[in-house]
Each structure stands twice: as structure tokens, then as C-alpha cells.
């Protein structure tokens, strides 16, 4: 495991017998579901499927489809993309509302709902060192809190509190905090986004849609010319992955991703400072593993270490990219097994 979390005593005793847990990572674009078997200290995936979330009218419909073809689980635990308040969640990037009590009543199962970034943090208990790659090596090995930032369909952030023996993840909605500009072009980008959205959060630039917004800003405001072959690929709609895949062929794509990496470095440092995350920063989500080479090429480390008077603290923090894109799903399984 990457980090050590404290399981409940009751579940440690219960794990002496086999337990089946349906775990889910419910995102605005994609939903991953899997059936896990827990036996002793081992949690193993038995069956997993991915769905396009927008293909379903409700979570009940989606879960019912998956449950048709699997053994009956003892528990269900879902990580969801949005704040969870008293067991109720409104998803940030799809018009779904999820209520733990209603789902428990409908499926007649023990049911848990946690934030997807909290689930990603718990997923670190199920990962090995080979599931991550270090992109910034801290100078010293310092114990302490940790944090997770995850650009994907949206921008998720979570904290991980260190009590001296165990880590304790907690959800935040830091991705919706105010975007901060550091130079004149950043401020022009802020004004460009403000005209469209009013409030400008970090998620407006650090997400798949954010990559597209940066690209369009460079076209419309900075007046960088679009390549004809890129415009052709966008004929069915803008796609952030087209931009990130074409940095070597398209100067506009390159400039877009350079700004994305720069902004990610700045907000990563902000998150470390706010959580005093000397125990490490983990970058999750679907985007980072697919652009791994760009972190070095576009100077992530240089921009990460630009925090003024507390730069010494930032330089000591090890930053890892989570390569396993199922971390949130694994974390939901771990939480389902180890929490009442």
C-alpha cells in the first residue's frame, strides 16, 4: 500500500469471513462499477464494467443493470463526483441527485456514499509503488498530512490527515475555489472566462473542458492561428485529448498544454500549503497519466516551486502521479469493506 489507513475494529473481525462489496466510481462522463471479494486482508475484483454515465436516466437504473449479472453483494459503496452532505449528493457535472437512504431502501443493502476524491485517497491503500510515478522528489522524507488533486471531467481535491500512526482522508471542494492569475495573460484569461461563467474557479482551467477553454482563449484573445488539421479533427466537437495528443505537431496545442501544466503546478502548490501536506501530493484523475511526458517537458517542477517565503516547504514535498485510473473505484471498495 502507498498509505496506511485505519480500518474499523468491527470490520477487521468481519473480514475473517468472505464479504462481497459492489464498489462504484460515479463520474460526470464515465461510471466504473466492480464487484469485490474481501477475505482476510485481501480485496480482489471479481467482475467490473464501465458505462457512459449520460446513457442512463438515474443511478438506480445503472446499478440495477450491473446487479443483474453478479452475485448478491453484502454492501454497496459509491464514490461520487460532488459534495456529499448528510448522505445526499448532487453530482457536479451531470444532473443527478443521489440519496443514501433512498438507495439503501430501494436495494435493501448497506449503502455508503463518499466523495470521489475521498475515494481516490482511500484507493492509495490498495495501490503499490508501481501504480504511481514520482515527478518531483522531495529533498527530505517528512511525515505529515498528504493531499490529492485530480483533473478530469472536473477538478477534484482531497486532504489526508496524519495522526502520527494512520492517515485519514477527507473530501474538499477546493477545485471550485477562485482561480488566481499571476501575470497579465493569466488575468486576460480570467476576464475571458468571467464573461462566460461569472465565477471563475480552478476547475475552469484544470479539467478536460478547461483545456478546451484555454485553447479557445488562445485562439480568440491571443490570436494564435489554428492548424487546419486540428480544426478538421474538431468537426464533431472540441475534444481535450486531441489537443494533448498533438503538442508536437501543433504550436497552439503546445501552448495550451504548457499553460495547463503551469496552472496545475500552481494549484498543486496551493493545495500543499493549505493542507501542510509534507507527507506528499498525489495527482490523480484521467488526464495526468496520459500526459506524463509533459510534466518534465513543460517545467512542472519549476512552476510548482514558486511559493515565495514558503518555497523550502514546497521543495521538500514529493509529488506523484497516480497511474492507476481505477484508484477511486478501489478506494470505494476499501471503504465499503472497512467502514460500518
C-alpha positions in Angstrom: 0.0 0.0 0.0 1.1 3.6 -0.6 -0.5 5.0 2.6 -1.8 3.2 5.7 -5.4 3.9 6.7 -7.1 2.7 9.9 -9.8 0.1 9.4 -12.7 -0.2 11.9 -12.3 -3.0 14.5 -15.7 -4.4 13.7 -14.8 -4.8 10.0 -11.5 -6.4 10.8 -13.4 -9.1 12.7 -16.0 -9.4 9.9 -13.3 -9.8 7.3 -12.4 -13.2 8.7 -15.4 -14.3 6.6 -15.8 -13.5 3.0 -17.6 -10.3 2.1 -18.9 -9.1 -1.3 -18.8 -5.4 -2.0 -20.2 -3.6 -5.0 -18.0 -0.5 -5.5 -18.6 2.4 -7.9 -16.8 5.5 -9.2 -19.7 7.7 -10.5 -18.3 10.4 -12.7 -19.8 13.0 -15.0 -18.5 11.3 -18.1 -17.9 7.7 -17.1 -19.0 5.3 -14.3 -16.9 2.3 -13.2 -18.6 -0.5 -11.2 -17.0 -3.6 -9.8 -17.8 -6.5 -7.5 -15.0 -7.1 -5.0 -14.5 -10.1 -2.7 -12.8 -9.4 0.7 -11.3 -12.2 2.6 -8.9 -11.6 5.5 -6.6 -8.7 4.4 -7.2 -9.4 0.6 -9.7 -7.4 -1.5 -10.0 -8.9 -5.1 -12.0 -7.7 -8.1 -14.3 -10.4 -9.4 -16.3 -8.5 -12.1 -16.1 -4.9 -13.5 -17.7 -2.8 -16.2 -17.6 0.8 -17.4 -20.5 2.8 -18.6 -21.1 6.2 -20.1 -23.0 8.0 -17.3 -25.2 10.0 -19.7 -26.6 6.8 -21.2 -28.7 6.4 -18.0 -31.5 8.4 -16.6 -30.6 7.6 -13.0 -28.2 5.8 -10.7 -30.9 3.3 -9.8 -31.2 2.3 -13.5 -27.4 1.9 -13.9 -26.9 -0.1 -10.7 -29.9 -2.4 -11.5 -28.3 -3.3 -14.8 -25.0 -4.2 -13.2 -26.6 -6.2 -10.4 -28.5 -8.4 -12.8 -25.4 -10.5 -13.7 -23.4 -10.7 -10.5 -23.7 -12.5 -7.1 -25.7 -10.6 -4.5 -23.3 -8.2 -2.6 -23.3 -7.7 1.1 -22.6 -3.9 0.8 -22.5 -1.2 -1.8 -20.1 1.8 -1.7 -20.0 4.6 -4.3 -17.6 7.4 -4.8 -19.5 10.3 -6.5 -18.3 13.4 -8.2 -19.7 16.1 -6.0 -20.1 17.1 -2.3 -21.8 14.6 -0.1 -23.9 16.2 2.7 -25.8 14.0 5.2 -25.7 11.1 2.7 -27.1 13.3 -0.2 -25.1 14.3 -3.2 -25.7 16.5 -6.3 -23.2 15.5 -9.0 -21.1 18.4 -10.2 -21.1 17.7 -14.0 -24.3 15.7 -14.6 -27.8 16.4 -13.4 -28.2 13.5 -10.9 -29.1 13.6 -7.2 -28.1 10.7 -5.1 -29.5 9.9 -1.7 -28.0 7.2 0.5 -31.2 6.5 2.5 -33.3 6.1 -0.7 -30.8 3.8 -2.3 -30.5 1.7 0.9 -34.3 1.3 1.0 -34.5 0.5 -2.8 -31.7 -2.1 -2.9 -32.2 -3.3 0.7 -28.4 -3.2 1.2 -25.9 -1.5 3.5 -25.1 1.6 1.4 -22.3 4.2 1.6 -21.7 7.3 -0.5 -18.5 9.2 -0.3 -16.9 11.9 -2.4 -14.9 10.6 -5.4 -11.7 12.3 -4.3 -12.1 10.9 -0.8 -12.4 7.5 -2.6 -9.3 8.2 -4.6 -7.4 9.0 -1.4 -8.6 5.7 0.2 -7.6 4.0 -3.0 -3.9 4.6 -2.1 -4.4 1.8 0.5 -4.9 -0.6 -2.5 -2.0 0.7 -4.7 1.6 -0.4 -5.0 4.6 1.8 -5.7 4.4 0.7 -9.4 0.9 2.3 -9.6 2.5 5.8 -9.2 5.4 7.7 -10.7 7.4 10.4 -8.9 7.5 13.7 -10.9 9.0 15.8 -8.1 11.3 14.2 -5.5 11.2 16.0 -2.1 14.6 16.7 -0.6 13.8 15.1 2.7 11.4 12.4 3.8 9.0 14.2 6.1 5.9 12.6 7.8 2.7 14.6 7.8 -0.5 15.3 6.0 -0.9 14.5 2.3 -3.3 15.7 -0.4 -4.8 14.6 -3.7 -5.6 16.7 -6.8 -7.3 15.2 -9.8 -8.1 17.0 -13.1 -10.6 15.1 -15.2 -14.1 15.9 -16.3 -13.9 18.3 -13.3 -11.2 19.2 -10.8 -11.3 17.2 -7.5 -9.2 17.8 -4.4 -8.9 16.0 -1.1 -6.9 16.2 2.1 -5.4 13.3 4.0 -4.8 14.0 7.8 -1.9 12.2 9.5 -2.5 11.4 13.2 1.0 10.1 13.8 0.1 6.4 13.1 -2.6 6.4 10.4 -3.9 8.5 7.5 -7.5 9.8 7.4 -8.8 11.1 4.1 -11.4 13.9 3.9 -13.3 15.4 1.0 -12.9 19.1 -0.1 -14.4 21.2 -2.9 -11.2 23.1 -3.4 -11.5 22.7 -7.2 -14.3 25.3 -7.1 -12.2 27.9 -5.3 -11.3 31.0 -7.1 -8.8 30.8 -9.9 -5.8 33.1 -9.3 -3.8 34.9 -12.1 -0.1 35.5 -11.8 0.6 37.7 -14.8 -1.2 39.8 -17.4 -2.1 36.9 -19.7 -3.5 34.9 -16.8 -5.7 37.9 -16.0 -6.8 38.2 -19.6 -7.8 34.5 -19.4 -9.7 35.2 -16.2 -11.6 38.0 -17.8 -12.4 35.8 -20.8 -13.8 33.1 -18.6 -15.6 35.6 -16.3 -17.6 36.8 -19.3 -18.8 33.3 -19.9 -19.3 32.0 -16.4 -19.3 34.8 -13.9 -17.4 33.0 -11.2 -14.1 31.6 -12.4 -12.8 28.5 -10.4 -9.7 26.4 -10.9 -11.9 23.8 -12.4 -12.5 26.1 -15.4 -8.8 25.7 -16.4 -7.8 22.4 -14.8 -10.1 19.8 -16.4 -10.9 18.4 -19.8 -13.3 21.3 -20.5 -10.6 23.6 -19.0 -8.1 22.5 -21.6 -10.6 23.4 -24.3 -11.3 26.8 -22.7 -7.5 27.6 -22.6 -7.3 26.6 -26.3 -10.2 28.8 -27.3 -8.8 31.7 -25.3 -5.5 31.5 -27.2 -7.5 31.5 -30.5 -9.9 34.3 -29.8 -8.0 36.6 -27.5 -4.3 35.9 -28.1 -4.9 35.3 -31.8 -2.9 32.2 -32.3 -3.9 30.6 -35.6 -5.5 27.2 -35.5 -3.9 24.4 -37.6 -6.1 23.2 -40.4 -5.7 19.5 -39.5 -6.7 20.2 -35.8 -9.8 22.1 -36.9 -10.7 19.1 -39.1 -10.4 16.8 -36.0 -12.8 19.2 -34.1 -15.5 19.0 -36.8 -17.6 16.8 -34.4 -16.9 18.9 -31.4 -13.9 20.0 -29.2 -12.0 17.2 -27.5 -9.3 17.9 -25.0 -7.5 14.6 -25.8 -6.9 15.8 -29.4 -5.2 18.9 -28.0 -3.0 17.0 -25.6 -2.0 14.4 -28.3 -0.9 16.9 -30.8 1.6 19.1 -28.9 4.5 18.2 -31.2 2.6 19.0 -34.4 0.5 22.0 -33.4 2.0 25.1 -31.8 -1.4 26.1 -30.5 -1.9 22.7 -28.8 1.6 23.0 -27.3 0.9 26.5 -25.8 -2.4 25.2 -24.4 -0.8 22.3 -22.6 2.1 24.4 -21.4 -0.5 26.7 -19.7 -2.4 23.7 -18.3 0.8 22.2 -16.7 1.7 25.6 -15.3 -1.7 26.1 -13.8 -1.7 22.6 -12.4 1.7 23.2 -10.8 0.4 26.4 -9.1 -2.7 24.9 -7.7 -0.8 21.8 -6.6 1.5 24.0 -4.6 -1.6 25.9 -3.2 -3.1 22.6 -2.1 0.1 21.6 -0.3 0.3 24.9 1.5 -3.4 24.8 2.6 -3.1 21.2 4.0 0.6 21.5 5.1 0.9 18.3 3.0 4.5 17.5 3.8 3.6 13.7 3.5 3.2 14.1 -0.2 1.0 15.2 -3.0 -0.8 12.8 -5.4 -2.1 13.8 -8.8 -5.0 11.6 -9.9 -7.7 11.7 -12.5 -7.7 10.6 -16.1 -5.7 13.4 -17.6 -2.3 13.3 -15.8 -1.3 9.6 -16.7 -1.9 10.4 -20.4 0.3 13.5 -20.5 3.1 12.2 -18.3 6.0 13.3 -20.5 4.6 16.9 -20.5 5.3 17.4 -16.8 9.1 17.4 -17.4 9.0 19.0 -20.8 6.8 21.9 -19.7 8.6 22.5 -16.3 6.0 21.4 -13.8 8.7 21.3 -11.1 9.9 24.9 -11.7 6.3 26.3 -11.5 5.5 24.0 -8.5 8.4 25.6 -6.6 7.3 29.2 -6.8 5.7 29.8 -3.4 7.7 32.7 -2.2 8.6 32.6 1.5 7.5 29.0 2.0 9.3 27.6 -1.1 11.5 25.5 1.2 8.4 23.6 2.4 7.2 23.1 -1.2 10.6 21.8 -2.4 10.5 19.1 0.3 7.2 17.6 -0.8 7.3 14.6 -3.1 4.7 14.7 -5.9 3.5 11.5 -7.6 1.1 10.9 -10.5 -1.3 8.0 -9.9 -1.1 5.8 -13.0 -3.9 3.5 -12.0 -7.0 5.3 -13.2 -9.2 2.9 -11.1 -7.9 4.4 -7.8 -11.3 5.9 -6.9 -13.1 2.6 -7.6 -10.5 0.7 -5.5 -10.9 3.3 -2.7 -14.7 2.8 -2.7 -14.1 -0.9 -2.3 -11.7 -0.4 0.6 -14.1 2.0 2.3 -17.0 -0.4 1.8 -15.1 -3.3 3.4 -13.5 -1.4 6.3 -16.2 1.0 7.4 -19.6 0.4 9.0 
